[in-house]
């Protein structure tokens, strides 16, 4: 697919500066882009790259204009309100063209009697669909997926190859589950008996995933012991995340790779958990909390803010503490010298 700078500017409602006939058929980062590629610039620190970029067309965030007005760029520039957002808009169009929605039922696969597959839906080869499953319009079920009994999947949701959804779980509309996701596996519930033998506690609840949720590859969301494990609308979860039984995750959250959340914890709306954050069970996290990478959260956080460290503390206080921690060896030497001089 090839587009001119003029066509892109019209599509985005942006202001074109330069040759509107420049053509692009690929994308690339501004510092390494080549002729024929489209790039974007949304941070002032990358402005020097405008002078040397090989990109044919660059999307530029409008509020940077005063900073680069004296810069001569070899690329055609398109001013938009948010260059990163505009790039995402274009990439969505490209992605749909590269991997269009599929239709039909491939064979061999197994679909239980009485399950209705909408005409515009897709069921890939070797998929298994259990009893009383409800499929919305435009659902995409890729090969080797397993859909257990009584599962409900909303309109236009995509389950990529190898997704497993256990019985009685609910997935909303416009969701994306990437390869290897497991929804509704048993929560980790055991109780030692009088002889010290660990006995399994049956996990008879389910998982509810609301609309517009995306879950990355090989992430697991455990079913509740009772009630529901719930992921609320517009939350985005990265690869290799563990969500335990009865966890409640709020709206529009980000959970990055290798996050682990123990059972029965509630996370508020608009929270960000960076890579390898660990959250204890049976606690509550307020709205608008940000946890830096490898933060350990042992107890409830009642106020929104940015936290870091283990145990989690105010991020600014943690940064100051790490400076002191680095100085500890020298301080210990000084203390030992003072002690030995007495």
Secondary structure as a PSIPRED ss2 file (coil, helix, strand):
# PSIPRED VFORMAT (PSIPRED V4.0)

   1 X C   1.000  0.000  0.000
   2 X C   1.000  0.000  0.000
   3 X E   0.000  0.000  1.000
   4 X E   0.000  0.000  1.000
   5 X H   0.000  1.000  0.000
   6 X H   0.000  1.000  0.000
   7 X H   0.000  1.000  0.000
   8 X H   0.000  1.000  0.000
   9 X H   0.000  1.000  0.000
  10 X H   0.000  1.000  0.000
  11 X H   0.000  1.000  0.000
  12 X H   0.000  1.000  0.000
  13 X C   1.000  0.000  0.000
  14 X C   1.000  0.000  0.000
  15 X E   0.000  0.000  1.000
  16 X E   0.000  0.000  1.000
  17 X E   0.000  0.000  1.000
  18 X C   1.000  0.000  0.000
  19 X C   1.000  0.000  0.000
  20 X C   1.000  0.000  0.000
  21 X C   1.000  0.000  0.000
  22 X C   1.000  0.000  0.000
  23 X E   0.000  0.000  1.000
  24 X E   0.000  0.000  1.000
  25 X C   1.000  0.000  0.000
  26 X E   0.000  0.000  1.000
  27 X E   0.000  0.000  1.000
  28 X C   1.000  0.000  0.000
  29 X C   1.000  0.000  0.000
  30 X C   1.000  0.000  0.000
  31 X C   1.000  0.000  0.000
  32 X C   1.000  0.000  0.000
  33 X C   1.000  0.000  0.000
  34 X C   1.000  0.000  0.000
  35 X C   1.000  0.000  0.000
  36 X C   1.000  0.000  0.000
  37 X E   0.000  0.000  1.000
  38 X E   0.000  0.000  1.000
  39 X E   0.000  0.000  1.000
  40 X E   0.000  0.000  1.000
  41 X E   0.000  0.000  1.000
  42 X C   1.000  0.000  0.000
  43 X C   1.000  0.000  0.000
  44 X H   0.000  1.000  0.000
  45 X H   0.000  1.000  0.000
  46 X H   0.000  1.000  0.000
  47 X C   1.000  0.000  0.000
  48 X C   1.000  0.000  0.000
  49 X H   0.000  1.000  0.000
  50 X H   0.000  1.000  0.000
  51 X H   0.000  1.000  0.000
  52 X H   0.000  1.000  0.000
  53 X C   1.000  0.000  0.000
  54 X C   1.000  0.000  0.000
  55 X C   1.000  0.000  0.000
  56 X C   1.000  0.000  0.000
  57 X E   0.000  0.000  1.000
  58 X E   0.000  0.000  1.000
  59 X E   0.000  0.000  1.000
  60 X E   0.000  0.000  1.000
  61 X E   0.000  0.000  1.000
  62 X H   0.000  1.000  0.000
  63 X H   0.000  1.000  0.000
  64 X H   0.000  1.000  0.000
  65 X H   0.000  1.000  0.000
  66 X H   0.000  1.000  0.000
  67 X H   0.000  1.000  0.000
  68 X H   0.000  1.000  0.000
  69 X C   1.000  0.000  0.000
  70 X C   1.000  0.000  0.000
  71 X C   1.000  0.000  0.000
  72 X C   1.000  0.000  0.000
  73 X C   1.000  0.000  0.000
  74 X C   1.000  0.000  0.000
  75 X C   1.000  0.000  0.000
  76 X E   0.000  0.000  1.000
  77 X E   0.000  0.000  1.000
  78 X E   0.000  0.000  1.000
  79 X E   0.000  0.000  1.000
  80 X E   0.000  0.000  1.000
  81 X C   1.000  0.000  0.000
  82 X C   1.000  0.000  0.000
  83 X H   0.000  1.000  0.000
  84 X H   0.000  1.000  0.000
  85 X H   0.000  1.000  0.000
  86 X H   0.000  1.000  0.000
  87 X H   0.000  1.000  0.000
  88 X H   0.000  1.000  0.000
  89 X H   0.000  1.000  0.000
  90 X H   0.000  1.000  0.000
  91 X H   0.000  1.000  0.000
  92 X H   0.000  1.000  0.000
  93 X H   0.000  1.000  0.000
  94 X H   0.000  1.000  0.000
  95 X H   0.000  1.000  0.000
  96 X H   0.000  1.000  0.000
  97 X H   0.000  1.000  0.000
  98 X H   0.000  1.000  0.000
  99 X C   1.000  0.000  0.000
 100 X C   1.000  0.000  0.000
 101 X C   1.000  0.000  0.000
 102 X C   1.000  0.000  0.000
 103 X C   1.000  0.000  0.000
 104 X E   0.000  0.000  1.000
 105 X E   0.000  0.000  1.000
 106 X C   1.000  0.000  0.000
 107 X C   1.000  0.000  0.000
 108 X C   1.000  0.000  0.000
 109 X C   1.000  0.000  0.000
 110 X E   0.000  0.000  1.000
 111 X E   0.000  0.000  1.000
 112 X C   1.000  0.000  0.000
 113 X C   1.000  0.000  0.000
 114 X C   1.000  0.000  0.000
 115 X C   1.000  0.000  0.000
 116 X C   1.000  0.000  0.000
 117 X C   1.000  0.000  0.000
 118 X C   1.000  0.000  0.000
 119 X C   1.000  0.000  0.000
 120 X C   1.000  0.000  0.000
 121 X C   1.000  0.000  0.000
 122 X E   0.000  0.000  1.000
 123 X E   0.000  0.000  1.000
 124 X C   1.000  0.000  0.000
 125 X C   1.000  0.000  0.000
 126 X C   1.000  0.000  0.000
 127 X C   1.000  0.000  0.000
 128 X E   0.000  0.000  1.000
 129 X E   0.000  0.000  1.000
 130 X C   1.000  0.000  0.000
 131 X C   1.000  0.000  0.000
 132 X C   1.000  0.000  0.000
 133 X C   1.000  0.000  0.000
 134 X E   0.000  0.000  1.000
 135 X E   0.000  0.000  1.000
 136 X C   1.000  0.000  0.000
 137 X C   1.000  0.000  0.000
 138 X C   1.000  0.000  0.000
 139 X C   1.000  0.000  0.000
 140 X E   0.000  0.000  1.000
 141 X E   0.000  0.000  1.000
 142 X C   1.000  0.000  0.000
 143 X C   1.000  0.000  0.000
 144 X C   1.000  0.000  0.000
 145 X C   1.000  0.000  0.000
 146 X E   0.000  0.000  1.000
 147 X E   0.000  0.000  1.000
 148 X C   1.000  0.000  0.000
 149 X C   1.000  0.000  0.000
 150 X C   1.000  0.000  0.000
 151 X C   1.000  0.000  0.000
 152 X E   0.000  0.000  1.000
 153 X E   0.000  0.000  1.000
 154 X C   1.000  0.000  0.000
 155 X C   1.000  0.000  0.000
 156 X C   1.000  0.000  0.000
 157 X C   1.000  0.000  0.000
 158 X E   0.000  0.000  1.000
 159 X E   0.000  0.000  1.000
 160 X C   1.000  0.000  0.000
 161 X C   1.000  0.000  0.000
 162 X C   1.000  0.000  0.000
 163 X C   1.000  0.000  0.000
 164 X E   0.000  0.000  1.000
 165 X E   0.000  0.000  1.000
 166 X C   1.000  0.000  0.000
 167 X C   1.000  0.000  0.000
 168 X C   1.000  0.000  0.000
 169 X C   1.000  0.000  0.000
 170 X E   0.000  0.000  1.000
 171 X E   0.000  0.000  1.000
 172 X C   1.000  0.000  0.000
 173 X C   1.000  0.000  0.000
 174 X C   1.000  0.000  0.000
 175 X C   1.000  0.000  0.000
 176 X E   0.000  0.000  1.000
 177 X E   0.000  0.000  1.000
 178 X C   1.000  0.000  0.000
 179 X C   1.000  0.000  0.000
 180 X C   1.000  0.000  0.000
 181 X C   1.000  0.000  0.000
 182 X E   0.000  0.000  1.000
 183 X E   0.000  0.000  1.000
 184 X E   0.000  0.000  1.000
 185 X E   0.000  0.000  1.000
 186 X C   1.000  0.000  0.000
 187 X C   1.000  0.000  0.000
 188 X C   1.000  0.000  0.000
 189 X C   1.000  0.000  0.000
 190 X E   0.000  0.000  1.000
 191 X E   0.000  0.000  1.000
 192 X E   0.000  0.000  1.000
 193 X C   1.000  0.000  0.000
 194 X C   1.000  0.000  0.000
 195 X C   1.000  0.000  0.000
 196 X C   1.000  0.000  0.000
 197 X C   1.000  0.000  0.000
 198 X E   0.000  0.000  1.000
 199 X E   0.000  0.000  1.000
 200 X E   0.000  0.000  1.000
 201 X C   1.000  0.000  0.000
 202 X C   1.000  0.000  0.000
 203 X C   1.000  0.000  0.000
 204 X C   1.000  0.000  0.000
 205 X C   1.000  0.000  0.000
 206 X E   0.000  0.000  1.000
 207 X E   0.000  0.000  1.000
 208 X E   0.000  0.000  1.000
 209 X E   0.000  0.000  1.000
 210 X C   1.000  0.000  0.000
 211 X C   1.000  0.000  0.000
 212 X C   1.000  0.000  0.000
 213 X C   1.000  0.000  0.000
 214 X E   0.000  0.000  1.000
 215 X E   0.000  0.000  1.000
 216 X C   1.000  0.000  0.000
 217 X C   1.000  0.000  0.000
 218 X C   1.000  0.000  0.000
 219 X C   1.000  0.000  0.000
 220 X E   0.000  0.000  1.000
 221 X E   0.000  0.000  1.000
 222 X E   0.000  0.000  1.000
 223 X C   1.000  0.000  0.000
 224 X C   1.000  0.000  0.000
 225 X C   1.000  0.000  0.000
 226 X C   1.000  0.000  0.000
 227 X C   1.000  0.000  0.000
 228 X E   0.000  0.000  1.000
 229 X E   0.000  0.000  1.000
 230 X E   0.000  0.000  1.000
 231 X E   0.000  0.000  1.000
 232 X C   1.000  0.000  0.000
 233 X C   1.000  0.000  0.000
 234 X C   1.000  0.000  0.000
 235 X C   1.000  0.000  0.000
 236 X E   0.000  0.000  1.000
 237 X E   0.000  0.000  1.000
 238 X C   1.000  0.000  0.000
 239 X C   1.000  0.000  0.000
 240 X C   1.000  0.000  0.000
 241 X C   1.000  0.000  0.000
 242 X E   0.000  0.000  1.000
 243 X E   0.000  0.000  1.000
 244 X C   1.000  0.000  0.000
 245 X C   1.000  0.000  0.000
 246 X C   1.000  0.000  0.000
 247 X C   1.000  0.000  0.000
 248 X E   0.000  0.000  1.000
 249 X E   0.000  0.000  1.000
 250 X C   1.000  0.000  0.000
 251 X C   1.000  0.000  0.000
 252 X C   1.000  0.000  0.000
 253 X C   1.000  0.000  0.000
 254 X E   0.000  0.000  1.000
 255 X E   0.000  0.000  1.000
 256 X C   1.000  0.000  0.000
 257 X C   1.000  0.000  0.000
 258 X C   1.000  0.000  0.000
 259 X C   1.000  0.000  0.000
 260 X E   0.000  0.000  1.000
 261 X E   0.000  0.000  1.000
 262 X C   1.000  0.000  0.000
 263 X C   1.000  0.000  0.000
 264 X C   1.000  0.000  0.000
 265 X C   1.000  0.000  0.000
 266 X E   0.000  0.000  1.000
 267 X E   0.000  0.000  1.000
 268 X C   1.000  0.000  0.000
 269 X C   1.000  0.000  0.000
 270 X C   1.000  0.000  0.000
 271 X C   1.000  0.000  0.000
 272 X E   0.000  0.000  1.000
 273 X E   0.000  0.000  1.000
 274 X C   1.000  0.000  0.000
 275 X C   1.000  0.000  0.000
 276 X C   1.000  0.000  0.000
 277 X C   1.000  0.000  0.000
 278 X E   0.000  0.000  1.000
 279 X E   0.000  0.000  1.000
 280 X C   1.000  0.000  0.000
 281 X C   1.000  0.000  0.000
 282 X C   1.000  0.000  0.000
 283 X C   1.000  0.000  0.000
 284 X E   0.000  0.000  1.000
 285 X E   0.000  0.000  1.000
 286 X C   1.000  0.000  0.000
 287 X C   1.000  0.000  0.000
 288 X C   1.000  0.000  0.000
 289 X E   0.000  0.000  1.000
 290 X E   0.000  0.000  1.000
 291 X E   0.000  0.000  1.000
 292 X C   1.000  0.000  0.000
 293 X C   1.000  0.000  0.000
 294 X C   1.000  0.000  0.000
 295 X C   1.000  0.000  0.000
 296 X E   0.000  0.000  1.000
 297 X E   0.000  0.000  1.000
 298 X C   1.000  0.000  0.000
 299 X C   1.000  0.000  0.000
 300 X C   1.000  0.000  0.000
 301 X E   0.000  0.000  1.000
 302 X C   1.000  0.000  0.000
 303 X C   1.000  0.000  0.000
 304 X C   1.000  0.000  0.000
 305 X E   0.000  0.000  1.000
 306 X E   0.000  0.000  1.000
 307 X E   0.000  0.000  1.000
 308 X E   0.000  0.000  1.000
 309 X C   1.000  0.000  0.000
 310 X C   1.000  0.000  0.000
 311 X C   1.000  0.000  0.000
 312 X C   1.000  0.000  0.000
 313 X E   0.000  0.000  1.000
 314 X E   0.000  0.000  1.000
 315 X H   0.000  1.000  0.000
 316 X H   0.000  1.000  0.000
 317 X H   0.000  1.000  0.000
 318 X H   0.000  1.000  0.000
 319 X H   0.000  1.000  0.000
 320 X H   0.000  1.000  0.000
 321 X H   0.000  1.000  0.000
 322 X H   0.000  1.000  0.000
 323 X H   0.000  1.000  0.000
 324 X H   0.000  1.000  0.000
 325 X H   0.000  1.000  0.000
 326 X H   0.000  1.000  0.000
 327 X H   0.000  1.000  0.000
 328 X H   0.000  1.000  0.000
 329 X H   0.000  1.000  0.000
 330 X H   0.000  1.000  0.000
 331 X H   0.000  1.000  0.000
 332 X H   0.000  1.000  0.000
 333 X H   0.000  1.000  0.000
 334 X H   0.000  1.000  0.000
 335 X H   0.000  1.000  0.000
 336 X H   0.000  1.000  0.000
 337 X H   0.000  1.000  0.000
 338 X H   0.000  1.000  0.000
 339 X H   0.000  1.000  0.000
 340 X H   0.000  1.000  0.000
 341 X H   0.000  1.000  0.000
 342 X C   1.000  0.000  0.000
